[in-house]
Amino acid sequence: MTRKIQLSPSLMTMDLDQFKEQITFLNDKVNSFHIDVMDGHFVPNITLSLPGSWNRYARSPMCR
């Protein structure tokens, strides 16, 4: 039996100074991008401010 591995790297770990370059590099290598939603109830309320133009560079969908 063959399984297909799907990759969804977390954007929380990326270097926002290299945002465009990292998203462009990953586009053809991942199935989706993962964003962490923190509501302040179970974990501290920490927000990742993605550049507003993330969807200009990302061809894979976001999942959370």
C-alpha positions in Angstrom: 0.0 0.0 0.0 1.3 3.4 -1.0 0.5 6.5 1.0 0.8 10.0 -0.2 2.5 12.3 2.3 1.1 15.8 2.5 3.1 18.7 3.8 1.7 21.8 5.4 4.4 24.0 7.0 3.5 26.4 9.7 3.9 30.1 8.7 4.5 30.9 12.4 8.1 29.7 12.0 9.0 31.7 8.9 11.2 34.7 8.6 8.9 37.5 7.7 11.8 39.5 6.3 12.1 36.7 3.7 8.4 36.1 3.2 8.1 36.3 -0.6 11.2 34.2 -1.1 10.1 31.5 1.3 6.6 31.3 0.0 7.8 31.2 -3.6 10.3 28.4 -2.7 7.6 26.3 -1.0 4.8 26.7 -3.5 5.7 23.6 -5.6 6.8 21.5 -2.5 3.8 21.7 -0.1 0.1 20.9 -0.2 -1.0 23.8 1.9 0.3 26.4 4.4 -0.7 26.1 8.1 -1.6 29.1 10.2 -2.0 28.9 14.0 -5.1 30.6 15.5 -4.6 31.6 19.1 -7.7 33.0 20.8 -6.2 33.7 24.3 -8.3 31.1 25.9 -6.0 28.0 25.9 -2.8 29.8 25.0 -1.7 33.5 25.2 -3.2 35.7 22.5 -0.3 36.0 20.1 -1.1 37.1 16.5 1.0 36.4 13.5 0.7 39.4 11.2 1.1 38.0 7.7 1.9 40.5 5.0 -1.3 41.5 3.3 0.0 40.2 0.0 0.6 36.6 1.1 -2.0 35.4 -1.5 0.0 37.1 -4.3 2.8 34.6 -3.7 1.1 31.5 -2.2 -0.4 29.0 -4.7 -1.2 26.5 -2.0 -4.3 27.0 0.3 -4.2 28.0 3.9 -5.4 25.6 6.6 -5.8 26.2 10.3 
